[in-house]
Amino acid sequence: MRMKYALFMTYDMKERDKVVERAAWITKDKDKNPDKYPTWLINPMGMGGLSKTLLVVEATEKQLMNIRHAWMPYSSLECVPLFDAMQTTQDYPKLMK
């Protein structure tokens, strides 16, 4: 099942050159194998002053594993599931009965 996630990628600034190289490699691999990785819902966003990048994606569990493994050992990814807040608000009263 595909779900939406916010991925917070953290890396060491000393490894920045390797991170840039890895990003280029992942982009090429994603172009060759589009179903292997999550679908970007927005372009990856740098977080000013931090060695972090935000990715908002739609992915299966397997695609999340693939992107995590692709970034190892250059960075870590924190995966946070995203839910439709409006739908959650509508469903909440039914769940509380």
PALOLUM-507080 format. One record per residue: residue number from 1; residue in three letters; x negated, y, z of N, C-alpha, C in turn. Coordinates in nm, 2 decimals. Each point is the difference from the previous one (the first is absolute). Example, Ala and Ser with C-alpha at 12.3 -4.5 7.8 and 13.67 -1.06 7.14 Angstrom:
BEGIN
[rec 1; "ALA"; [-1.32; -0.57; 0.78]; [0.09; 0.12; 0.00]; [-0.09; 0.12; 0.00]] [rec 2; "SER"; [0.04; 0.11; -0.07]; [-0.09; 0.11; 0.00]; [0.08; 0.11; 0.08]] 
END
This chain:
BEGIN
[rec 1; "MET"; [-0.08; -0.12; 0.00]; [0.08; 0.12; 0.00]; [-0.09; 0.12; 0.00]] [rec 2; "ARG"; [0.04; 0.10; -0.08]; [-0.08; 0.12; -0.01]; [0.06; 0.10; 0.10]] [rec 3; "MET"; [-0.10; 0.07; 0.07]; [0.04; 0.10; 0.10]; [-0.09; 0.13; -0.03]] [rec 4; "LYS"; [0.04; 0.11; 0.06]; [-0.08; 0.12; -0.01]; [-0.09; 0.01; 0.12]] [rec 5; "TYR"; [-0.12; 0.05; -0.01]; [-0.09; 0.01; 0.10]; [-0.08; 0.13; -0.01]] [rec 6; "ALA"; [-0.04; 0.05; 0.11]; [-0.11; 0.11; 0.01]; [-0.12; -0.08; 0.04]] [rec 7; "LEU"; [-0.11; 0.02; -0.08]; [-0.13; -0.06; 0.03]; [-0.09; 0.11; 0.03]] [rec 8; "PHE"; [-0.06; -0.01; 0.12]; [-0.10; 0.10; 0.04]; [-0.13; -0.07; -0.01]] [rec 9; "MET"; [-0.08; 0.04; -0.09]; [-0.13; -0.05; -0.03]; [-0.11; 0.08; 0.07]] [rec 10; "THR"; [-0.08; -0.06; 0.09]; [-0.10; 0.07; 0.07]; [-0.14; -0.05; -0.04]] [rec 11; "TYR"; [-0.09; 0.09; -0.03]; [-0.13; -0.04; -0.04]; [-0.11; 0.08; 0.07]] [rec 12; "ASP"; [-0.12; -0.05; -0.01]; [-0.12; 0.07; 0.06]; [-0.05; 0.09; -0.11]] [rec 13; "MET"; [-0.02; 0.13; 0.04]; [-0.05; 0.10; -0.10]; [-0.14; -0.04; -0.06]] [rec 14; "LYS"; [-0.08; -0.08; 0.08]; [-0.13; -0.04; -0.05]; [0.02; -0.10; -0.11]] [rec 15; "GLU"; [0.12; -0.06; -0.01]; [0.02; -0.10; -0.10]; [0.08; 0.06; -0.12]] [rec 16; "ARG"; [0.01; 0.13; 0.00]; [0.09; 0.07; -0.10]; [-0.03; -0.05; -0.15]] [rec 17; "ASP"; [-0.13; -0.01; -0.03]; [-0.03; -0.04; -0.14]; [0.05; -0.14; -0.03]] [rec 18; "LYS"; [-0.01; -0.09; 0.09]; [0.05; -0.13; -0.01]; [0.15; 0.00; -0.01]] [rec 19; "VAL"; [0.06; 0.08; 0.07]; [0.15; 0.01; 0.00]; [0.05; 0.05; -0.14]] [rec 20; "VAL"; [-0.07; 0.10; -0.05]; [0.03; 0.05; -0.14]; [-0.02; -0.11; -0.10]] [rec 21; "GLU"; [-0.11; -0.07; 0.01]; [-0.03; -0.11; -0.09]; [0.11; -0.11; 0.01]] [rec 22; "ARG"; [0.04; -0.03; 0.12]; [0.10; -0.10; 0.02]; [0.14; 0.04; -0.05]] [rec 23; "ALA"; [0.03; 0.13; 0.01]; [0.12; 0.06; -0.05]; [0.01; -0.02; -0.15]] [rec 24; "ALA"; [-0.11; 0.03; -0.07]; [-0.01; -0.02; -0.14]; [0.02; -0.14; -0.04]] [rec 25; "TRP"; [-0.06; -0.09; 0.07]; [0.01; -0.15; -0.03]; [0.14; -0.04; 0.02]] [rec 26; "ILE"; [0.07; 0.04; 0.11]; [0.14; -0.04; 0.03]; [0.09; 0.05; -0.11]] [rec 27; "THR"; [-0.03; 0.13; -0.04]; [0.09; 0.06; -0.11]; [-0.01; -0.09; -0.13]] [rec 28; "LYS"; [-0.12; -0.04; -0.04]; [-0.02; -0.08; -0.12]; [0.07; -0.13; 0.02]] [rec 29; "ASP"; [-0.02; -0.07; 0.12]; [0.06; -0.13; 0.02]; [0.15; 0.01; 0.00]] [rec 30; "LYS"; [0.05; 0.11; 0.06]; [0.15; 0.03; 0.00]; [0.05; 0.01; -0.14]] [rec 31; "ASP"; [-0.07; 0.07; -0.09]; [0.04; 0.02; -0.14]; [0.00; -0.14; -0.07]] [rec 32; "LYS"; [-0.09; -0.09; 0.03]; [-0.01; -0.13; -0.06]; [0.11; -0.09; 0.06]] [rec 33; "ASN"; [0.03; 0.01; 0.13]; [0.09; -0.09; 0.08]; [0.10; 0.09; 0.07]] [rec 34; "PRO"; [0.09; 0.06; -0.07]; [0.10; 0.09; 0.07]; [0.08; -0.06; 0.12]] [rec 35; "ASP"; [0.03; -0.13; -0.01]; [0.08; -0.06; 0.10]; [-0.08; -0.05; 0.12]] [rec 36; "LYS"; [-0.14; 0.02; 0.00]; [-0.08; -0.05; 0.11]; [0.00; 0.10; 0.11]] [rec 37; "TYR"; [0.03; 0.13; -0.02]; [-0.01; 0.10; 0.10]; [0.13; 0.08; 0.02]] [rec 38; "PRO"; [0.01; 0.07; 0.11]; [0.13; 0.08; 0.02]; [0.01; 0.10; -0.11]] [rec 39; "THR"; [0.13; 0.05; -0.02]; [0.03; 0.11; -0.09]; [-0.01; 0.13; 0.08]] [rec 40; "TRP"; [-0.08; 0.09; -0.05]; [-0.01; 0.13; 0.07]; [0.13; 0.08; -0.03]] [rec 41; "LEU"; [0.06; 0.05; 0.10]; [0.13; 0.08; -0.01]; [-0.04; 0.15; -0.02]] [rec 42; "ILE"; [-0.12; 0.03; 0.06]; [-0.06; 0.14; -0.03]; [-0.15; -0.03; -0.01]] [rec 43; "ASN"; [-0.07; 0.09; -0.06]; [-0.14; -0.01; -0.01]; [-0.06; 0.00; 0.14]] [rec 44; "PRO"; [-0.11; -0.08; 0.02]; [-0.07; 0.01; 0.13]; [-0.04; 0.14; 0.04]] [rec 45; "MET"; [0.02; 0.03; 0.12]; [-0.02; 0.14; 0.05]; [-0.11; 0.00; 0.11]] [rec 46; "GLY"; [-0.10; 0.08; -0.02]; [-0.10; 0.02; 0.10]; [0.06; 0.08; 0.11]] [rec 47; "MET"; [-0.05; -0.02; 0.12]; [0.05; 0.07; 0.12]; [-0.11; 0.09; 0.04]] [rec 48; "GLY"; [0.02; 0.13; -0.02]; [-0.10; 0.11; 0.02]; [-0.08; -0.01; 0.13]] [rec 49; "GLY"; [-0.13; 0.00; -0.01]; [-0.09; 0.00; 0.11]; [-0.02; -0.14; 0.07]] [rec 50; "LEU"; [0.07; -0.10; -0.06]; [-0.01; -0.13; 0.06]; [-0.05; -0.10; -0.10]] [rec 51; "SER"; [-0.06; -0.11; 0.04]; [-0.04; -0.10; -0.09]; [0.11; -0.10; -0.01]] [rec 52; "LYS"; [0.11; 0.05; -0.05]; [0.12; -0.09; -0.01]; [0.07; 0.04; -0.13]] [rec 53; "THR"; [0.07; -0.10; -0.05]; [0.09; 0.01; -0.12]; [0.13; -0.06; 0.03]] [rec 54; "LEU"; [0.11; 0.07; -0.05]; [0.13; -0.05; 0.02]; [0.05; -0.06; -0.14]] [rec 55; "LEU"; [0.05; -0.12; 0.00]; [0.06; -0.06; -0.11]; [0.14; -0.04; 0.03]] [rec 56; "VAL"; [0.09; 0.04; -0.08]; [0.14; -0.04; 0.02]; [0.03; -0.10; -0.12]] [rec 57; "VAL"; [0.04; -0.12; 0.04]; [0.01; -0.11; -0.10]; [0.12; -0.08; 0.02]] [rec 58; "GLU"; [0.03; -0.08; -0.10]; [0.11; -0.10; 0.01]; [-0.08; -0.13; -0.03]] [rec 59; "ALA"; [0.02; -0.10; 0.09]; [-0.08; -0.12; -0.01]; [0.06; -0.12; 0.06]] [rec 60; "THR"; [-0.04; -0.12; -0.05]; [0.03; -0.12; 0.06]; [-0.11; -0.03; 0.11]] [rec 61; "GLU"; [0.02; -0.10; 0.08]; [-0.10; -0.03; 0.10]; [-0.13; -0.04; -0.07]] [rec 62; "LYS"; [0.00; -0.08; -0.11]; [-0.11; -0.04; -0.07]; [-0.08; 0.12; -0.05]] [rec 63; "GLN"; [0.07; 0.10; -0.06]; [-0.06; 0.12; -0.05]; [-0.07; 0.08; 0.11]] [rec 64; "LEU"; [0.06; 0.00; 0.11]; [-0.07; 0.07; 0.12]; [-0.13; -0.07; 0.04]] [rec 65; "MET"; [0.01; -0.14; 0.00]; [-0.12; -0.07; 0.03]; [-0.11; 0.02; -0.11]] [rec 66; "ASN"; [0.04; 0.01; -0.12]; [-0.10; 0.02; -0.11]; [-0.07; 0.14; 0.01]] [rec 67; "ILE"; [0.08; 0.10; 0.03]; [-0.06; 0.13; 0.01]; [-0.09; 0.01; 0.13]] [rec 68; "ARG"; [0.04; -0.06; 0.11]; [-0.08; 0.00; 0.12]; [-0.13; -0.07; -0.03]] [rec 69; "HIS"; [0.00; -0.11; -0.07]; [-0.12; -0.08; -0.03]; [-0.09; 0.08; -0.10]] [rec 70; "ALA"; [0.06; 0.07; -0.09]; [-0.07; 0.07; -0.10]; [-0.08; 0.12; 0.06]] [rec 71; "TRP"; [0.05; 0.06; 0.11]; [-0.07; 0.11; 0.06]; [-0.10; -0.05; 0.10]] [rec 72; "MET"; [0.00; -0.12; 0.05]; [-0.10; -0.05; 0.10]; [-0.13; 0.00; -0.07]] [rec 73; "PRO"; [-0.11; 0.02; 0.06]; [-0.02; 0.05; 0.14]; [-0.01; 0.15; 0.01]] [rec 74; "TYR"; [0.04; 0.08; -0.11]; [-0.02; 0.14; 0.00]; [0.09; 0.08; 0.07]] [rec 75; "SER"; [0.12; -0.05; 0.03]; [0.10; 0.08; 0.08]; [0.10; -0.10; 0.06]] [rec 76; "SER"; [0.08; 0.06; 0.09]; [0.10; -0.07; 0.06]; [0.14; 0.06; -0.04]] [rec 77; "LEU"; [0.10; -0.08; 0.00]; [0.13; 0.04; -0.04]; [0.10; -0.03; 0.11]] [rec 78; "GLU"; [0.07; 0.11; 0.04]; [0.11; -0.02; 0.10]; [0.13; 0.01; -0.08]] [rec 79; "CYS"; [0.08; -0.11; 0.00]; [0.12; -0.01; -0.08]; [0.12; 0.03; 0.09]] [rec 80; "VAL"; [0.08; 0.10; -0.03]; [0.12; 0.04; 0.07]; [0.12; -0.02; -0.09]] [rec 81; "PRO"; [0.10; -0.08; 0.03]; [0.12; -0.02; -0.08]; [0.08; 0.13; 0.00]] [rec 82; "LEU"; [0.06; 0.03; -0.11]; [0.09; 0.12; -0.01]; [0.14; -0.05; -0.02]] [rec 83; "PHE"; [0.09; 0.07; 0.06]; [0.14; -0.03; -0.01]; [0.08; 0.12; -0.04]] [rec 84; "ASP"; [0.11; -0.02; -0.07]; [0.09; 0.11; -0.04]; [0.07; 0.05; 0.13]] [rec 85; "ALA"; [-0.04; 0.12; 0.04]; [0.06; 0.05; 0.13]; [0.15; 0.02; -0.01]] [rec 86; "MET"; [0.05; 0.04; -0.11]; [0.14; 0.02; -0.02]; [0.08; -0.13; 0.01]] [rec 87; "GLN"; [-0.06; -0.11; -0.06]; [0.07; -0.13; 0.01]; [-0.01; -0.05; 0.14]] [rec 88; "THR"; [-0.11; 0.02; 0.07]; [-0.01; -0.04; 0.14]; [0.10; 0.07; 0.09]] [rec 89; "THR"; [0.02; 0.13; -0.02]; [0.09; 0.08; 0.07]; [0.14; -0.06; -0.02]] [rec 90; "GLN"; [0.04; -0.03; -0.12]; [0.13; -0.06; -0.03]; [0.02; -0.13; 0.06]] [rec 91; "ASP"; [-0.11; -0.09; 0.00]; [0.01; -0.13; 0.05]; [0.00; -0.01; 0.15]] [rec 92; "TYR"; [-0.06; 0.10; 0.07]; [-0.02; -0.01; 0.14]; [0.12; -0.03; 0.08]] [rec 93; "PRO"; [0.12; 0.08; -0.02]; [0.12; -0.03; 0.08]; [0.04; -0.15; -0.01]] [rec 94; "LYS"; [-0.01; -0.05; -0.12]; [0.05; -0.14; -0.02]; [-0.09; -0.10; 0.08]] [rec 95; "LEU"; [-0.13; 0.03; 0.01]; [-0.09; -0.08; 0.07]; [0.01; 0.00; 0.15]] [rec 96; "MET"; [0.06; 0.11; 0.05]; [0.01; 0.02; 0.14]; [0.13; -0.06; 0.06]] [rec 97; "LYS"; [0.09; -0.05; -0.09]; [0.12; -0.06; 0.05]; [-0.02; -0.14; 0.06]] 
END
